[in-house]
């Protein structure tokens, strides 16, 4: 998730809880929640990509597709990400 899209730390924590609950309902094991900080742009995204490869991740949960905006990907960010990583993108709040 991109931290700059959220106003408060409590929003970040609430989204983390919602994402964990969503993963549980969908019968996924929650690994790690990556939070992209404005001062370390793309570090979390790169760590996510490495984890997908390292741990054979099959799905990634995003709070919304807005969290893909601005990271320099093609127009069809979801399709590009799924094709490139092999992991499905699930959206908490479509």
ZASE-305146 format. One line per 5 residues: number of its first residue (from 1); for each residue z negated, y negated, x negated of N, C-alpha, C. Coordinates in steps of 0.001 Angstrom, whole numbers. Atoms other than C-alpha are relative to their C-alpha. Layout:
<sites>
NUM) Z:Y:X:Z:Y:X:Z:Y:X; ...;
</sites>
This chain:
<sites>
1) 0:1177:-838:0:0:0:0:-1231:-877; -28:1264:745:591:-3555:-1127:-1200:-848:417; 1209:774:-264:-2650:-5506:-1410:329:-1396:514; -340:1365:-386:-871:-8842:-966:390:-114:1474; -319:41:-1425:68:-7892:2618:-1252:27:875;
6) 1266:-63:-732:-3598:-7646:3598:-869:-1185:-384; 770:1221:231:-5988:-10552:3936:-1338:284:-679; 1352:-245:507:-9374:-8987:3190:-137:1401:-581; 293:-1324:547:-10838:-6093:1239:-378:971:1109; 368:-884:-1111:-12200:-4736:4518:1249:547:690;
11) -1263:-507:-558:-8605:-4453:5795:548:1137:-865; -439:-1047:916:-7742:-2412:2721:-789:1277:272; 853:-1163:-234:-10694:-99:3329:281:627:1362; -320:-517:-1329:-9867:237:7030:1325:769:-19; -1280:-699:110:-6261:1157:6223:-145:1320:-747;
16) 245:-1247:729:-7481:3746:3728:-588:1047:934; 601:-936:-958:-9626:5331:6451:1040:485:1009; -1035:-368:-964:-6718:5261:8920:1013:961:-618; -971:-864:671:-4362:6836:6391:-590:1391:-227; 661:-1296:200:-6869:9595:5577:-99:759:1320;
21) 90:-638:-1318:-7388:10292:9298:1367:504:445; -1366:-395:-350:-3619:10394:9858:396:1260:-752; -333:-1167:813:-3167:12847:7002:-724:1239:522; 767:-1135:-522:-5895:15071:8426:598:517:1310; -606:-393:-1276:-4357:15071:11912:1328:722:-219;
26) -1300:-605:304:-962:15938:10409:-111:1223:-911; 277:-1182:826:-2595:18725:8330:524:-128:-1428; -319:230:1407:-1873:17164:4951:-1294:-151:-783; 1129:256:881:-4255:17099:2024:212:-1371:-619; -105:1353:556:-4908:13489:1028:-329:64:-1478;
31) 206:-2:1440:-4519:13104:-2698:-623:-1301:-466; 447:1290:514:-4790:9476:-3699:701:-1102:776; -621:1165:-635:-4168:6115:-2105:252:-1025:-1093; -393:961:1018:-2264:3781:-4395:83:-1378:624; 3:1375:-486:-2883:73:-3897:667:-875:-1053;
36) -762:867:902:-316:-2247:-5470:-644:-1375:-33; 632:1302:174:-2071:-5326:-6845:1057:-1019:-433; -1000:1013:367:-102:-8592:-7145:99:-256:-1511; -7:302:1436:-1101:-9001:-10811:498:1166:-865; -519:-1148:756:168:-5539:-11815:1145:636:780;
41) -1095:-371:-875:3336:-5375:-9772:710:1276:-459; -668:-1290:143:4856:-1865:-9496:-806:1061:-750; 809:-1004:698:2079:-117:-11443:-397:1125:948; 396:-1020:-973:846:1688:-8321:1219:801:459; -1219:-690:-422:4402:2505:-7233:435:1010:-1059;
46) -376:-902:1086:5160:4022:-10640:-972:1174:-94; 988:-1078:19:1907:6015:-10558:249:968:1158; -337:-836:-1153:2859:7296:-7082:1186:892:-331; -1196:-766:346:6291:8383:-8309:-329:1107:-1008; 398:-1011:984:4729:10205:-11271:-810:1117:656;
51) 808:-1005:-688:2230:11959:-8996:848:920:855; -899:-821:-829:4995:13122:-6671:643:1080:-858; -632:-963:907:6724:14796:-9604:-1006:988:-578; 1003:-830:672:3573:16120:-11250:-633:1021:946; 761:-856:-912:1879:17584:-8152:829:572:1144;
56) -877:-532:-1038:4898:18570:-6030:-410:-508:1382; 379:648:-1254:3960:16117:-3277:1164:105:985; -1043:-170:-1009:5842:16728:-27:105:-1175:960; -26:1136:-930:4923:13585:1923:-851:-1141:-537; 716:1225:363:3781:10011:1387:-222:-777:1287;
61) 311:796:-1186:2026:7945:4055:-63:-1465:-390; 41:1454:190:2662:4197:4206:-629:-630:1233; 529:702:-1171:759:1772:6437:1129:-476:921; -1217:403:-715:4181:385:7478:1111:-97:-1038; -1115:112:948:7638:83:5955:4:-1334:-734;
66) 122:1280:714:6760:-3495:4994:-552:194:-1411; 590:-246:1314:4893:-1986:2055:1043:420:-1031; -1122:-246:903:8285:-1046:547:748:-1287:-346; -758:1239:173:9640:-4610:811:-383:-673:-1315; 251:783:1205:10003:-6541:-2414:-166:792:-1266;
71) 164:-764:1236:9910:-3678:-4871:1336:390:-605; -1288:-137:658:13578:-3876:-5746:784:1248:340; -745:-1187:-390:14846:-868:-3873:1162:-381:901; -1140:257:-879:18074:-593:-1915:-433:-298:1435; 273:373:-1382:18315:-1683:1708:-679:1124:776;
76) 619:-1137:-676:17508:1791:3034:-1089:564:-908; 1074:-365:914:14263:1999:1124:-565:1384:286; 572:-1295:-367:12906:4963:3051:938:1140:-419; -967:-1032:359:16074:7029:2627:135:160:-1497; -105:-40:1461:16389:6105:-1026:-1207:696:-603;
81) 1226:-577:533:12766:7017:-1714:-46:1507:257; 38:-1417:-344:13000:10345:124:1023:793:-818; -1037:-682:769:16252:11274:-1615:-362:82:-1477; 335:63:1425:15006:10231:-5051:-1190:878:-362; 1236:-722:329:11544:11835:-4889:-90:1379:634;
86) 124:-1252:-729:12044:14674:-2415:-1196:30:937; 1171:95:-884:8921:13522:-535:364:-777:1261; -219:725:-1257:9079:12518:3130:-896:-1224:48; 800:1206:-213:7867:9040:4026:-457:-6:1454; 590:78:-1320:5508:9004:6995:-585:-1392:160;
91) 434:1370:-215:4635:5663:8555:-1145:-20:1015; 1185:76:-841:1179:5011:9979:249:-900:1208; -277:961:-1063:2264:1952:12014:1481:-380:-39; -1450:276:84:6042:2105:12564:379:-1329:624;
</sites>
